[in-house]
Amino acid sequence: MADQGAPLAVQLSIDAKGLACPLPIIRAKRGVSQIEVGEIVEIWTTDPGSLEDFRAWCRSTGHELVRQAGEAPPYQFWIRRTH
């Protein structure tokens, strides 16, 4: 993951707070399909399961989990579209 302090240019922000699995991932998938390759989508969640869900989703899809933040809800993820 990228340096935690570097600012990121976000093309799309998604609020998935209050949603349980698999809805944050579904919203992320839709969001990634709306941006261009190389651009970043930011996702906000409150589901503790999303911490592992987004890592696994990025591994399985090949998109890059650039950064994640939040030790407690809300959690924030930045994902770069790679293809």
PyMOL commands that set and color helices and strands:
alter all, ss='L'
color gray80, all
select helices_A, chain A and resi 23-34+50-61
alter helices_A, ss='H'
color red, helices_A
select strands_A, chain A and resi 12-16+40-45+64-69+75-80
alter strands_A, ss='S'
color yellow, strands_A
deselect
rebuild
show_as cartoon
